[in-house]
Amino acid sequence: LYFQKIISSLPMGNDINFLRNVSIFEELPERDLEKIAKLGTRKKFSKGNIILMEDEIGSALFIIINGKVKVSRLDETGREAVLSILGPGEVFGEMSLLDGMKRSATCSALTDTEVLIIYRDDFLNLLHKYPQISISLLKELAQRLRKANMQIKSLSLKDAEGRVGCVLILLADELGKMYKGQVIVEEIPTQQDLANMAGTSRETVSRVMTKFEKQGLIKVEGRKLIILEYEKMKQMFK
Ligand code: CMP
């Protein structure tokens, strides 16, 4: 009880555990993480809420502490293209801060989500002060470009089955946990979100996933996706 009292009385900014898993801060020593935690503001968003909107002027960077964030763009008829789904330790909102242009996409909470918000000037100061952060950020952006290339290839060259397969592999790489050669993704996005990632209909996603299950490639248990044959699927759909 005594320790509980001490822990609950600590200001939020002192809890820096989540920053250890943030890819762009991976090279930094503990005392610098403490400074960064103090720079930022923690904020919670409920499932479905919009965190930032396409075409707004960007003034902050967001780090996901827990939860999942959907990155998407809408067309004029309201149809949605899902560009990516990001999880704990990942960063978003960096593009506007780096190039000074408007937000390139809308980011919304796919599940209840908590983020650390760092404002533009503080973030740019961090980049100047700790060159390692810039290098880690470049690495992160290179990985994002690889994934985007995979998606472009899939959307332009593959049939619906190939596109759904590609989306499942991207999800596994982004959010999955490897366990004995299988990849488990807890709480997969809705079939409509999967369809919006694969550029197809919800019905097609449902049909293709049933086919993959019959082929023994995946297993779906409620919202949990188990990729039974990860390496094989990667070969088939990368
Ligand atoms: P920004 O343009 O400031 O606001 C929207 C954010 O969505 C953007 O920064 C990136 O952080 C993120 N984003 C945009 N496109 C992608 C993508 N293809 N993959 C992952 N994240 C993206």
py3Dmol code that shows the C-alpha trace and the ligand (Angstrom):
import py3Dmol

protein = """\
ATOM      1  CA  LEU A   1       0.000   0.000   0.000  1.00  0.00           C
ATOM      2  CA  TYR A   2       2.874   2.332   0.881  1.00  0.00           C
ATOM      3  CA  PHE A   3       4.481   1.800  -2.535  1.00  0.00           C
ATOM      4  CA  GLN A   4       1.148   2.141  -4.264  1.00  0.00           C
ATOM      5  CA  LYS A   5       0.762   5.512  -2.580  1.00  0.00           C
ATOM      6  CA  ILE A   6       4.184   6.658  -3.758  1.00  0.00           C
ATOM      7  CA  ILE A   7       3.578   5.411  -7.313  1.00  0.00           C
ATOM      8  CA  SER A   8       0.161   7.002  -7.627  1.00  0.00           C
ATOM      9  CA  SER A   9       1.501  10.317  -6.361  1.00  0.00           C
ATOM     10  CA  LEU A  10       4.240  10.495  -9.028  1.00  0.00           C
ATOM     11  CA  PRO A  11       3.516  13.041 -11.738  1.00  0.00           C
ATOM     12  CA  MET A  12       2.656  11.395 -15.084  1.00  0.00           C
ATOM     13  CA  GLY A  13       5.795  12.796 -16.711  1.00  0.00           C
ATOM     14  CA  ASN A  14       8.019  10.610 -14.511  1.00  0.00           C
ATOM     15  CA  ASP A  15       6.704   7.392 -16.040  1.00  0.00           C
ATOM     16  CA  ILE A  16       9.142   6.941 -18.883  1.00  0.00           C
ATOM     17  CA  ASN A  17       8.846   3.190 -19.451  1.00  0.00           C
ATOM     18  CA  PHE A  18       6.849   3.632 -22.636  1.00  0.00           C
ATOM     19  CA  LEU A  19       9.609   5.831 -24.130  1.00  0.00           C
ATOM     20  CA  ARG A  20      12.039   2.897 -24.028  1.00  0.00           C
ATOM     21  CA  ASN A  21       9.987   1.217 -26.757  1.00  0.00           C
ATOM     22  CA  VAL A  22       9.816   4.266 -29.016  1.00  0.00           C
ATOM     23  CA  SER A  23      11.907   3.475 -32.075  1.00  0.00           C
ATOM     24  CA  ILE A  24      13.129   7.034 -32.691  1.00  0.00           C
ATOM     25  CA  PHE A  25      14.456   7.311 -29.109  1.00  0.00           C
ATOM     26  CA  GLU A  26      16.076   3.875 -28.981  1.00  0.00           C
ATOM     27  CA  GLU A  27      19.653   5.182 -28.779  1.00  0.00           C
ATOM     28  CA  LEU A  28      19.046   7.636 -25.934  1.00  0.00           C
ATOM     29  CA  PRO A  29      20.163   7.181 -22.314  1.00  0.00           C
ATOM     30  CA  GLU A  30      17.641   7.159 -19.460  1.00  0.00           C
ATOM     31  CA  ARG A  31      18.212  10.734 -18.281  1.00  0.00           C
ATOM     32  CA  ASP A  32      17.466  12.090 -21.761  1.00  0.00           C
ATOM     33  CA  LEU A  33      14.260  10.042 -21.925  1.00  0.00           C
ATOM     34  CA  GLU A  34      13.213  11.666 -18.669  1.00  0.00           C
ATOM     35  CA  LYS A  35      13.688  15.119 -20.197  1.00  0.00           C
ATOM     36  CA  ILE A  36      11.682  14.131 -23.273  1.00  0.00           C
ATOM     37  CA  ALA A  37       8.821  12.747 -21.153  1.00  0.00           C
ATOM     38  CA  LYS A  38       8.641  16.121 -19.396  1.00  0.00           C
ATOM     39  CA  LEU A  39       8.538  17.987 -22.712  1.00  0.00           C
ATOM     40  CA  GLY A  40       5.437  16.131 -23.860  1.00  0.00           C
ATOM     41  CA  THR A  41       1.790  16.096 -22.835  1.00  0.00           C
ATOM     42  CA  ARG A  42      -0.089  12.826 -22.438  1.00  0.00           C
ATOM     43  CA  LYS A  43      -3.565  12.657 -23.892  1.00  0.00           C
ATOM     44  CA  LYS A  44      -6.206   9.916 -24.239  1.00  0.00           C
ATOM     45  CA  PHE A  45      -8.472   9.447 -27.248  1.00  0.00           C
ATOM     46  CA  SER A  46     -11.474   7.122 -27.206  1.00  0.00           C
ATOM     47  CA  LYS A  47     -11.968   4.542 -29.947  1.00  0.00           C
ATOM     48  CA  GLY A  48     -13.154   6.235 -33.146  1.00  0.00           C
ATOM     49  CA  ASN A  49     -11.992   9.753 -32.248  1.00  0.00           C
ATOM     50  CA  ILE A  50      -9.981  11.790 -34.722  1.00  0.00           C
ATOM     51  CA  ILE A  51      -6.532  12.773 -33.449  1.00  0.00           C
ATOM     52  CA  LEU A  52      -5.487  14.893 -36.410  1.00  0.00           C
ATOM     53  CA  MET A  53      -7.112  15.749 -39.732  1.00  0.00           C
ATOM     54  CA  GLU A  54      -5.843  15.710 -43.288  1.00  0.00           C
ATOM     55  CA  ASP A  55      -5.120  19.245 -44.609  1.00  0.00           C
ATOM     56  CA  GLU A  56      -4.840  20.872 -41.167  1.00  0.00           C
ATOM     57  CA  ILE A  57      -1.730  22.856 -40.346  1.00  0.00           C
ATOM     58  CA  GLY A  58       0.479  20.576 -38.237  1.00  0.00           C
ATOM     59  CA  SER A  59       1.860  21.837 -34.957  1.00  0.00           C
ATOM     60  CA  ALA A  60       2.754  18.659 -33.084  1.00  0.00           C
ATOM     61  CA  LEU A  61       4.196  15.172 -33.246  1.00  0.00           C
ATOM     62  CA  PHE A  62       2.441  12.212 -31.610  1.00  0.00           C
ATOM     63  CA  ILE A  63       3.949   9.114 -30.006  1.00  0.00           C
ATOM     64  CA  ILE A  64       1.634   6.160 -29.361  1.00  0.00           C
ATOM     65  CA  ILE A  65       1.889   5.052 -25.726  1.00  0.00           C
ATOM     66  CA  ASN A  66      -0.817   2.406 -26.061  1.00  0.00           C
ATOM     67  CA  GLY A  67      -3.588   1.598 -28.506  1.00  0.00           C
ATOM     68  CA  LYS A  68      -3.740   1.630 -32.297  1.00  0.00           C
ATOM     69  CA  VAL A  69      -4.013   4.488 -34.766  1.00  0.00           C
ATOM     70  CA  LYS A  70      -5.504   4.357 -38.243  1.00  0.00           C
ATOM     71  CA  VAL A  71      -3.874   6.522 -40.913  1.00  0.00           C
ATOM     72  CA  SER A  72      -6.304   7.189 -43.755  1.00  0.00           C
ATOM     73  CA  ARG A  73      -7.463   9.498 -46.522  1.00  0.00           C
ATOM     74  CA  LEU A  74     -10.989  10.126 -47.725  1.00  0.00           C
ATOM     75  CA  ASP A  75     -12.157  10.902 -51.249  1.00  0.00           C
ATOM     76  CA  GLU A  76     -14.873  13.454 -52.029  1.00  0.00           C
ATOM     77  CA  THR A  77     -17.600  10.774 -51.777  1.00  0.00           C
ATOM     78  CA  GLY A  78     -16.466   9.748 -48.295  1.00  0.00           C
ATOM     79  CA  ARG A  79     -14.791   6.479 -49.313  1.00  0.00           C
ATOM     80  CA  GLU A  80     -11.765   5.751 -47.196  1.00  0.00           C
ATOM     81  CA  ALA A  81      -8.323   4.455 -48.128  1.00  0.00           C
ATOM     82  CA  VAL A  82      -6.478   3.101 -45.092  1.00  0.00           C
ATOM     83  CA  LEU A  83      -2.769   3.825 -45.560  1.00  0.00           C
ATOM     84  CA  SER A  84      -1.485   2.201 -42.410  1.00  0.00           C
ATOM     85  CA  ILE A  85      -2.246   1.104 -38.880  1.00  0.00           C
ATOM     86  CA  LEU A  86       0.279   2.128 -36.248  1.00  0.00           C
ATOM     87  CA  GLY A  87       0.829   0.690 -32.773  1.00  0.00           C
ATOM     88  CA  PRO A  88       2.620   1.422 -29.466  1.00  0.00           C
ATOM     89  CA  GLY A  89       6.044   3.037 -29.785  1.00  0.00           C
ATOM     90  CA  GLU A  90       5.315   4.408 -33.245  1.00  0.00           C
ATOM     91  CA  VAL A  91       5.284   8.052 -34.181  1.00  0.00           C
ATOM     92  CA  PHE A  92       2.939  10.033 -36.431  1.00  0.00           C
ATOM     93  CA  GLY A  93       2.460  13.645 -37.436  1.00  0.00           C
ATOM     94  CA  GLU A  94       6.177  14.050 -38.159  1.00  0.00           C
ATOM     95  CA  MET A  95       5.754  14.803 -41.876  1.00  0.00           C
ATOM     96  CA  SER A  96       4.149  18.250 -41.482  1.00  0.00           C
ATOM     97  CA  LEU A  97       6.715  19.208 -38.881  1.00  0.00           C
ATOM     98  CA  LEU A  98       9.560  18.274 -41.210  1.00  0.00           C
ATOM     99  CA  ASP A  99       8.334  19.783 -44.490  1.00  0.00           C
ATOM    100  CA  GLY A 100       6.033  22.549 -43.190  1.00  0.00           C
ATOM    101  CA  MET A 101       3.163  21.363 -45.382  1.00  0.00           C
ATOM    102  CA  LYS A 102      -0.384  20.435 -44.343  1.00  0.00           C
ATOM    103  CA  ARG A 103      -1.240  17.101 -42.686  1.00  0.00           C
ATOM    104  CA  SER A 104      -0.947  14.405 -45.342  1.00  0.00           C
ATOM    105  CA  ALA A 105      -3.601  12.108 -43.851  1.00  0.00           C
ATOM    106  CA  THR A 106      -6.166  11.761 -41.069  1.00  0.00           C
ATOM    107  CA  CYS A 107      -5.122   9.836 -37.957  1.00  0.00           C
ATOM    108  CA  SER A 108      -7.829   8.383 -35.712  1.00  0.00           C
ATOM    109  CA  ALA A 109      -7.952   6.101 -32.699  1.00  0.00           C
ATOM    110  CA  LEU A 110      -8.759   2.561 -33.834  1.00  0.00           C
ATOM    111  CA  THR A 111      -8.942   1.453 -30.205  1.00  0.00           C
ATOM    112  CA  ASP A 112      -8.820   3.559 -27.029  1.00  0.00           C
ATOM    113  CA  THR A 113      -5.438   5.185 -27.445  1.00  0.00           C
ATOM    114  CA  GLU A 114      -3.029   7.223 -25.355  1.00  0.00           C
ATOM    115  CA  VAL A 115      -0.431   9.449 -26.990  1.00  0.00           C
ATOM    116  CA  LEU A 116       2.407  11.714 -25.968  1.00  0.00           C
ATOM    117  CA  ILE A 117       2.209  15.033 -27.816  1.00  0.00           C
ATOM    118  CA  ILE A 118       5.396  16.972 -28.508  1.00  0.00           C
ATOM    119  CA  TYR A 119       5.044  20.429 -30.024  1.00  0.00           C
ATOM    120  CA  ARG A 120       6.897  21.485 -33.153  1.00  0.00           C
ATOM    121  CA  ASP A 121       9.607  23.728 -31.621  1.00  0.00           C
ATOM    122  CA  ASP A 122      10.386  21.215 -28.874  1.00  0.00           C
ATOM    123  CA  PHE A 123      10.636  18.412 -31.431  1.00  0.00           C
ATOM    124  CA  LEU A 124      12.876  20.410 -33.786  1.00  0.00           C
ATOM    125  CA  ASN A 125      15.088  21.316 -30.805  1.00  0.00           C
ATOM    126  CA  LEU A 126      15.330  17.627 -29.939  1.00  0.00           C
ATOM    127  CA  LEU A 127      16.477  16.824 -33.477  1.00  0.00           C
ATOM    128  CA  HIS A 128      19.211  19.465 -33.206  1.00  0.00           C
ATOM    129  CA  LYS A 129      20.289  18.368 -29.759  1.00  0.00           C
ATOM    130  CA  TYR A 130      20.297  14.607 -30.355  1.00  0.00           C
ATOM    131  CA  PRO A 131      21.400  13.765 -33.922  1.00  0.00           C
ATOM    132  CA  GLN A 132      20.704  10.073 -33.169  1.00  0.00           C
ATOM    133  CA  ILE A 133      16.981  10.852 -33.161  1.00  0.00           C
ATOM    134  CA  SER A 134      17.237  12.159 -36.739  1.00  0.00           C
ATOM    135  CA  ILE A 135      19.003   8.986 -37.833  1.00  0.00           C
ATOM    136  CA  SER A 136      16.415   6.773 -36.135  1.00  0.00           C
ATOM    137  CA  LEU A 137      13.635   8.840 -37.694  1.00  0.00           C
ATOM    138  CA  LEU A 138      15.175   8.397 -41.161  1.00  0.00           C
ATOM    139  CA  LYS A 139      15.300   4.646 -40.512  1.00  0.00           C
ATOM    140  CA  GLU A 140      11.637   4.708 -39.513  1.00  0.00           C
ATOM    141  CA  LEU A 141      10.692   6.689 -42.632  1.00  0.00           C
ATOM    142  CA  ALA A 142      12.688   4.276 -44.837  1.00  0.00           C
ATOM    143  CA  GLN A 143      10.737   1.363 -43.358  1.00  0.00           C
ATOM    144  CA  ARG A 144       7.488   3.220 -43.971  1.00  0.00           C
ATOM    145  CA  LEU A 145       8.473   3.741 -47.608  1.00  0.00           C
ATOM    146  CA  ARG A 146       9.241   0.026 -47.972  1.00  0.00           C
ATOM    147  CA  LYS A 147       5.760  -0.805 -46.689  1.00  0.00           C
ATOM    148  CA  ALA A 148       4.177   1.810 -48.935  1.00  0.00           C
ATOM    149  CA  ASN A 149       6.073   0.315 -51.924  1.00  0.00           C
ATOM    150  CA  MET A 150       4.753  -3.111 -51.013  1.00  0.00           C
ATOM    151  CA  GLN A 151       1.236  -1.667 -50.935  1.00  0.00           C
ATOM    152  CA  ILE A 152       1.645   0.154 -54.276  1.00  0.00           C
ATOM    153  CA  LYS A 153       2.865  -3.050 -55.909  1.00  0.00           C
ATOM    154  CA  SER A 154       0.026  -5.020 -54.383  1.00  0.00           C
ATOM    155  CA  LEU A 155      -2.672  -2.487 -55.333  1.00  0.00           C
ATOM    156  CA  SER A 156      -1.438  -2.093 -58.892  1.00  0.00           C
ATOM    157  CA  LEU A 157      -0.454  -5.655 -59.772  1.00  0.00           C
ATOM    158  CA  LYS A 158      -2.365  -8.139 -57.631  1.00  0.00           C
ATOM    159  CA  ASP A 159      -5.896  -9.511 -57.675  1.00  0.00           C
ATOM    160  CA  ALA A 160      -8.185  -9.174 -54.634  1.00  0.00           C
ATOM    161  CA  GLU A 161      -6.790 -12.315 -53.003  1.00  0.00           C
ATOM    162  CA  GLY A 162      -3.234 -11.053 -53.376  1.00  0.00           C
ATOM    163  CA  ARG A 163      -4.176  -7.641 -51.990  1.00  0.00           C
ATOM    164  CA  VAL A 164      -5.869  -9.108 -48.912  1.00  0.00           C
ATOM    165  CA  GLY A 165      -2.872 -11.420 -48.382  1.00  0.00           C
ATOM    166  CA  CYS A 166      -0.532  -8.427 -48.590  1.00  0.00           C
ATOM    167  CA  VAL A 167      -2.592  -6.498 -46.023  1.00  0.00           C
ATOM    168  CA  LEU A 168      -2.475  -9.425 -43.589  1.00  0.00           C
ATOM    169  CA  ILE A 169       1.312  -9.610 -43.909  1.00  0.00           C
ATOM    170  CA  LEU A 170       1.630  -5.843 -43.355  1.00  0.00           C
ATOM    171  CA  LEU A 171      -0.555  -6.142 -40.240  1.00  0.00           C
ATOM    172  CA  ALA A 172       1.491  -9.071 -38.964  1.00  0.00           C
ATOM    173  CA  ASP A 173       4.712  -7.074 -39.426  1.00  0.00           C
ATOM    174  CA  GLU A 174       3.228  -3.950 -37.862  1.00  0.00           C
ATOM    175  CA  LEU A 175       1.214  -5.293 -34.938  1.00  0.00           C
ATOM    176  CA  GLY A 176       1.858  -9.014 -34.645  1.00  0.00           C
ATOM    177  CA  LYS A 177       3.732 -11.020 -32.051  1.00  0.00           C
ATOM    178  CA  MET A 178       5.803 -13.963 -33.275  1.00  0.00           C
ATOM    179  CA  TYR A 179       5.242 -17.158 -31.290  1.00  0.00           C
ATOM    180  CA  LYS A 180       6.744 -20.495 -32.384  1.00  0.00           C
ATOM    181  CA  GLY A 181       6.796 -19.524 -36.051  1.00  0.00           C
ATOM    182  CA  GLN A 182       3.217 -18.256 -35.983  1.00  0.00           C
ATOM    183  CA  VAL A 183       2.232 -14.615 -35.814  1.00  0.00           C
ATOM    184  CA  ILE A 184      -0.606 -13.520 -33.573  1.00  0.00           C
ATOM    185  CA  VAL A 185      -2.378 -10.219 -34.124  1.00  0.00           C
ATOM    186  CA  GLU A 186      -4.676  -9.465 -31.206  1.00  0.00           C
ATOM    187  CA  GLU A 187      -7.706  -7.406 -32.184  1.00  0.00           C
ATOM    188  CA  ILE A 188      -7.460  -7.178 -35.957  1.00  0.00           C
ATOM    189  CA  PRO A 189      -9.162  -4.206 -37.602  1.00  0.00           C
ATOM    190  CA  THR A 190     -12.761  -4.624 -38.811  1.00  0.00           C
ATOM    191  CA  GLN A 191     -13.334  -6.291 -42.172  1.00  0.00           C
ATOM    192  CA  GLN A 192     -14.361  -2.869 -43.533  1.00  0.00           C
ATOM    193  CA  ASP A 193     -10.999  -1.375 -42.467  1.00  0.00           C
ATOM    194  CA  LEU A 194      -9.185  -4.363 -43.991  1.00  0.00           C
ATOM    195  CA  ALA A 195     -11.163  -3.811 -47.202  1.00  0.00           C
ATOM    196  CA  ASN A 196     -10.196  -0.123 -47.156  1.00  0.00           C
ATOM    197  CA  MET A 197      -6.559  -1.145 -46.862  1.00  0.00           C
ATOM    198  CA  ALA A 198      -6.792  -3.681 -49.668  1.00  0.00           C
ATOM    199  CA  GLY A 199      -8.867  -1.542 -52.048  1.00  0.00           C
ATOM    200  CA  THR A 200     -11.674  -4.088 -52.158  1.00  0.00           C
ATOM    201  CA  SER A 201     -15.088  -4.772 -50.600  1.00  0.00           C
ATOM    202  CA  ARG A 202     -15.876  -6.150 -47.146  1.00  0.00           C
ATOM    203  CA  GLU A 203     -17.529  -9.169 -48.779  1.00  0.00           C
ATOM    204  CA  THR A 204     -14.352  -9.966 -50.709  1.00  0.00           C
ATOM    205  CA  VAL A 205     -12.240  -9.720 -47.541  1.00  0.00           C
ATOM    206  CA  SER A 206     -14.616 -12.136 -45.827  1.00  0.00           C
ATOM    207  CA  ARG A 207     -14.533 -14.583 -48.758  1.00  0.00           C
ATOM    208  CA  VAL A 208     -10.733 -14.479 -49.107  1.00  0.00           C
ATOM    209  CA  MET A 209     -10.139 -14.914 -45.372  1.00  0.00           C
ATOM    210  CA  THR A 210     -12.419 -17.963 -45.314  1.00  0.00           C
ATOM    211  CA  LYS A 211     -10.408 -19.360 -48.228  1.00  0.00           C
ATOM    212  CA  PHE A 212      -7.098 -18.728 -46.390  1.00  0.00           C
ATOM    213  CA  GLU A 213      -8.539 -20.486 -43.329  1.00  0.00           C
ATOM    214  CA  LYS A 214      -9.524 -23.529 -45.419  1.00  0.00           C
ATOM    215  CA  GLN A 215      -6.003 -23.581 -46.899  1.00  0.00           C
ATOM    216  CA  GLY A 216      -4.571 -23.680 -43.354  1.00  0.00           C
ATOM    217  CA  LEU A 217      -2.727 -20.362 -43.794  1.00  0.00           C
ATOM    218  CA  ILE A 218      -4.567 -18.456 -41.056  1.00  0.00           C
ATOM    219  CA  LYS A 219      -6.964 -18.966 -38.175  1.00  0.00           C
ATOM    220  CA  VAL A 220      -9.430 -16.372 -36.930  1.00  0.00           C
ATOM    221  CA  GLU A 221     -10.722 -16.551 -33.349  1.00  0.00           C
ATOM    222  CA  GLY A 222     -13.095 -13.639 -32.806  1.00  0.00           C
ATOM    223  CA  ARG A 223     -10.946 -10.532 -33.285  1.00  0.00           C
ATOM    224  CA  LYS A 224      -7.713 -12.501 -32.986  1.00  0.00           C
ATOM    225  CA  LEU A 225      -5.831 -13.397 -36.172  1.00  0.00           C
ATOM    226  CA  ILE A 226      -3.293 -16.208 -36.109  1.00  0.00           C
ATOM    227  CA  ILE A 227      -1.070 -16.459 -39.142  1.00  0.00           C
ATOM    228  CA  LEU A 228      -0.184 -20.149 -39.091  1.00  0.00           C
ATOM    229  CA  GLU A 229       2.076 -20.054 -42.149  1.00  0.00           C
ATOM    230  CA  TYR A 230       3.797 -16.667 -41.888  1.00  0.00           C
ATOM    231  CA  GLU A 231       6.872 -17.451 -44.019  1.00  0.00           C
ATOM    232  CA  LYS A 232       4.788 -19.125 -46.709  1.00  0.00           C
ATOM    233  CA  MET A 233       2.336 -16.212 -46.827  1.00  0.00           C
ATOM    234  CA  LYS A 234       5.189 -13.720 -46.959  1.00  0.00           C
ATOM    235  CA  GLN A 235       6.595 -15.542 -49.993  1.00  0.00           C
ATOM    236  CA  MET A 236       3.156 -15.650 -51.618  1.00  0.00           C
ATOM    237  CA  PHE A 237       2.094 -12.039 -51.016  1.00  0.00           C
ATOM    238  CA  LYS A 238       5.101  -9.777 -50.427  1.00  0.00           C
TER     239      LYS A 238
END
"""
ligand_1 = """\
22
CMP
P 1.534 14.320 -41.123
O 1.453 14.505 -42.598
O 2.068 15.418 -40.306
O 0.081 13.915 -40.597
C -0.466 12.662 -41.001
C 0.510 11.588 -40.594
O 0.152 10.264 -41.000
C 1.862 11.810 -41.286
O 2.426 13.006 -40.813
C 2.542 10.510 -40.953
O 2.995 10.500 -39.624
C 1.373 9.524 -41.077
N 1.401 8.869 -42.403
C 1.112 9.404 -43.610
N 1.236 8.494 -44.593
C 1.621 7.339 -43.998
C 1.888 6.012 -44.475
N 1.807 5.685 -45.770
N 2.263 5.093 -43.555
C 2.327 5.389 -42.245
N 2.072 6.606 -41.744
C 1.722 7.569 -42.592
"""
view = py3Dmol.view(width=600, height=400)
view.addModel(protein, "pdb")
view.setStyle({"model": 0}, {"cartoon": {"style": "trace"}})
view.addModel(ligand_1, "xyz")
view.setStyle({"model": 1}, {"stick": {}})
view.zoomTo()
view.show()
